[in-house]
Every structure is written in structure tokens, then in C-alpha cells.
Amino acid sequence: MKRVKIIFINLLVLTVASLVLRTVNISFLVYISNKLGQEGMGLFQLISAIYFLAIVFSTSGIKFATTRLVAEEIGVGKPAGAIIAVRNCLVYSLMFSIASMAIVIINAEYIGTCLINDPRTILSLRIFAFSLPFISLSSVLSGYFMAVRRIIKPVLVQFIELSIKISTTILFLSIFLSKGLEYACAAVVLGACSGELCSFLFLFFLYRADRSGFNNTNPAGSGLVIRMFRIALPVAFSAYMMSIVRTIQQLLIPYGLKKSGESSKAAISTFGVIQGMTMPVIMFPSVLLDAISEIIVPELAECKASHSYKRLNYIIARVFNLGVILSIGVAWLFWRYSQELGLAIYNNEQASYFIMVLAPLIPVMYLDNIVDNILKGIDEQVSSMQYNMFTSLINVIMTYLLLPRYAITGYIITTYITRILNFALSLNKLIRATNLKIDLYGIFKSVLCIIGAIGIDVLLQDINLIKPTSVFLHLILIASIYIFLLRVFSCITHDDVIWVKSLFK
């Protein structure tokens, strides 16, 4: 029970912290969108597409490899191997990140003028390149703290990083905004880079203090370097393909919209609304599932290493069922209140429209992330890579063919088909690799519960029993009713309640 409590406390800390961080991030995005406008947000998202691609090459799957290796070494009683694994991973990350930084700096002009097709992005590309080594090294240290279940340390660093990022961005925007969108976007990128540098420095000092608690006299595990590459490279290649395809797709979206007849400004603005406004809101409630996905990786790795298959299957079933319950509730809520959410957050009707259109896909997006992390935790990352590569290729082809003809409808069709296909393939692999059973009756009851919760909320308003003044109060009320109905219809069982209560004793 002590071990379970540690996991629960880490999960609670990570969830609350992620919730606060995402709330602040969305508020910050609103601030940036007000400063840059829709065209500026579109330009910034094009820069971000290259930025995230460069980060993927810089990290090359090393965070997950660090977590797996450290957890496995500790799980078999070889703590010295954990420290050696971190050292190897730091060298690995430094090599990949310096190479990525050099590539971006050397090719910034070509990327900005030929790939993004907007020279205003060149300055931002050159600035963010210098942050890549710090991001990559930080990912190793974060993976270490995740493996040893000391989540609070990287979480505190994230708050410090965000504070520095926001304050420096506001400062730089006040200086450079009047010079045009090129310098405004560069100011936002420069603020982000400042946060990344400080984040690495804090994490490094925390790691130096934390590692002294390990007994380095115990023997290290064998073949750590080979194991590191065996874990990191399949994850890296999968991430490469996904990121390359996602970047190509994001660059093809404004291109395809222009080909369909929209002006350059309108195409970039639409792209900014989708990627810069809608998707952060859509993914915001997944904070709990994202936290769980991170927490369970070292747990599954240890279970696999120690052949504790009963516990492994128990964890997988619990996490998947929680994902089903949460994602179904969020999907219905966002679909029902899409208009109110888009206006309340961004005062933008186009954002409301895309929230409504993408809301039915939320269960697929949330659960796909969980399933991918589970597959990586049980050493099935190669299968995950293959599925991602296959669906990513389909994504690019469909985006290229459909957007010029059907405009934004082509983007929606492509997103639905590729997301569902990837999830179906990954879920099928998970079912074959474990004892996971899909509870269709439980899914049906969850749908009825959220429909009932929304219906009760509407009824209470019709009889003037309640009159929430904010859409967010509506969502809180409906979520509370939803949880109550889940308990009534045994989607949340008595054993679940007893288990949660035991964690607080």
C-alpha cells in the first residue's frame, strides 16, 4: 500500500500541477493571440511546427529511454546502473541536440523561404535553435525524476520555467511588437528560450543533489548503452515520422487552403485558429490522463522486468477504463457547449465551430495517447512506431489531395480517418499483447450518464432552480452530476471508492 500511495501522490501532484500549468498556458495563449492577431498566431504556429520537429530530433526518444532504464535498474536492485544510464542518456541527448541545432541554424533561410514560404519566420528559427540542447538535456533529467517517483521536483521547475517564459515574453513583446509580426514572433520565441535555459539549470542542480542518495557500490546492469539505443531509437523513429508528417501536414494546411481559393492571410488565420486556439482547448481536460500516462511507464517497465503480469494487467485495465469515462464525458460537454467555450475563451466564433467539429474525436485522441504509452511501457514501442508511420503517410497524402478541393472540410475528414485508424491498430495490438478486455456495456452506461447529466442541467435551468452565470459553472455542475451518475450505475464501483479512500488514510 505504501508503494501505491507514492504513485497516487505523484499522480495527484502531476495532475494538479498540469491543470494549473495548462490553465496559465491557455490564458497566456489568449494574451498572445490578442497581441499578434489571427495572422500572427498562424505565423507563430508555422514557426512552432518547425520548432517541435527540431525538438523531436534533439530528444530522439531519450526521455522515455531514461525512464525505462532507470526504472528497470532500480526494479532489479541495481541502483548504480540508474546513474550510469542517466550519464549515457545525457551524452546521447547532447549529440543529437547539437546536431539538430546546427542543422536549423545553417538551413534557417531555406526553411523560412522555401518550406514555410514566409521569410518573416527566419529570425525566430535561428533564435529557437539555441534552446535545443537545453531542452534535450532537460528531458533526460525529467525522465530520471519520473522513474524514481520524485515528481515534485520537475513540477516545481516547470512552474519556474513558465513564470520566466511569461515575464520575459511580455517584456520582449513590449519592446519588439511595434516593429511588425516578424519581430513579435521572435519576441515570443525568445521568451520561450529563456524559460528553457533556466529550466535546465534548475533541473541539473536538483539532479546533482538527488543522485547522492543512490548506493553506487552495487553492480550496474549489463549492456546499458545497447539497451538505451534499443529503447530510444524505435521511439525516436516513430516520433520522427509523426513529427515530420505532422509538420508537413501543418505546412500543407495553409498551402491547401490557398489552393482552394482562400487568400494567404485568410489561410494563415484559419490555421492559427485550429492549431493555436482550438487544439489547446480540446486537449486541456486530458491533463489527468497525460499525468497517468507518464506515471505508469516506470510501473509497467518494472512489472515487465519482474514478471509481475497480474499487476501489469490490473494497471492497464484501470487506466484504460478511466480514460474511457473521462474522454466520453469531455466529448459530450465540448460538443454541447462549443459555442459558449469558443466565445468565452477567445471571443471567436471560428474557434467555437472547430471545437464542435472535433469534439466527437476526443475519446479517440485521449485513449490513443494512453494506449501508445502503455505499448511503450511493455516494450512494444516498435509496433507503435510502425502504426504511427503508416497512418502518418496516409495523413500527408490525404491532406495534399483533399484540402485544395474541399478546403477545411478535407482537413476534418483527414483528421478523423487517420486518428481513428491509428487508435484501432494500437488498441488491437494492446489487446493481443495483454489481457485487456473492452467493457462495451460500461461504455454504453458512461454515454447514458453524461447524456443524463446534461439533461438534468437543462431541466434545472428550465424550472429556474439554478442559473449559472458562466459556461464554466455549467461544466462543473454537469461534471459533478456525471460523477454521481457513474457511481449510481456502477461505472465507478464500491471497490474503486474504498481503494481511493484508503490512499488518504
GIKACOR-V119400 format. One record per pair of residues at least 24 apart in sequence whose ideal C-beta (glycine too) atoms are under 6 Angstrom apart, sorted by the first residue. I is the first residue (numbers start at 1). J is the second residue. Records with the same first field share a line. If there is no record, write none. Layout:
BEGIN
I: J / J
END
This chain:
BEGIN
5: 503
6: 149
8: 503
10: 149 / 151 / 295
11: 291 / 295
13: 151 / 152 / 155
14: 151 / 291
15: 288 / 291
17: 155
18: 287 / 291
19: 287
22: 284 / 287
26: 280
28: 166
29: 280
35: 173
36: 184
38: 269 / 272
39: 265 / 268 / 269
40: 181
41: 272 / 276
42: 268 / 269 / 271 / 272
43: 181 / 185
44: 185
45: 272 / 275 / 276
46: 116
47: 121 / 124 / 185
49: 247 / 250
51: 128
53: 243 / 247
54: 100 / 104 / 132
55: 135
56: 239 / 243
57: 100
58: 96 / 97 / 100 / 132 / 136
59: 136 / 139
60: 96 / 236
61: 232 / 235 / 236
62: 89 / 92 / 93 / 140 / 232
63: 139 / 143
64: 235 / 376
65: 228 / 231 / 232
66: 140 / 143 / 144
67: 143 / 146 / 147 / 297 / 298
68: 231 / 301
70: 144 / 147
71: 147 / 298 / 301 / 302
72: 301 / 305
73: 221
75: 302 / 305 / 306
76: 305
78: 218 / 220 / 221
79: 214 / 215 / 218
80: 216 / 218 / 220
81: 220 / 221
83: 211 / 214
84: 220 / 224
85: 224
86: 144
88: 224 / 225 / 228
89: 140
90: 140
93: 136 / 137 / 140
97: 132 / 133 / 136
98: 133
100: 132
101: 129 / 132
104: 129
105: 129
120: 181 / 182
123: 186
124: 185 / 186 / 189
127: 186 / 189 / 190
128: 189
131: 193 / 196
134: 196 / 197 / 200
135: 196
137: 200
138: 199 / 200 / 203
141: 203 / 207
146: 294
147: 298
153: 206
157: 199 / 202 / 203
160: 202
161: 195 / 199
164: 194 / 195 / 198
165: 191 / 192 / 195
168: 194
234: 381 / 382 / 385
235: 381
237: 385
238: 384 / 385 / 388
241: 388 / 389 / 392
242: 388 / 392
245: 392 / 395 / 396
248: 396
249: 395 / 396 / 399
252: 399 / 400
256: 403 / 404
259: 404
260: 404 / 407
273: 350 / 351
274: 354
277: 346 / 351
278: 351 / 354 / 355
282: 358
285: 330
286: 366
289: 323 / 366 / 370
292: 319
293: 370 / 373
297: 377
300: 377 / 378
301: 377
304: 378
313: 434 / 435
316: 374 / 434 / 436
323: 366 / 367 / 370
324: 443
325: 446
327: 362 / 363 / 366
328: 363 / 446 / 447 / 450
329: 450 / 482
330: 362
331: 359 / 362 / 363
332: 450
333: 475
334: 359
335: 359
336: 454
337: 471
340: 471
344: 471
357: 412
361: 419
364: 419 / 420 / 423
368: 423
371: 426 / 427 / 430
372: 426
380: 433
383: 429
387: 422 / 425 / 426
391: 418 / 421 / 422
394: 418
442: 491
445: 489 / 491
446: 491
449: 482 / 485 / 486
450: 482
452: 485
453: 478 / 481 / 482 / 485
454: 478
456: 481
END
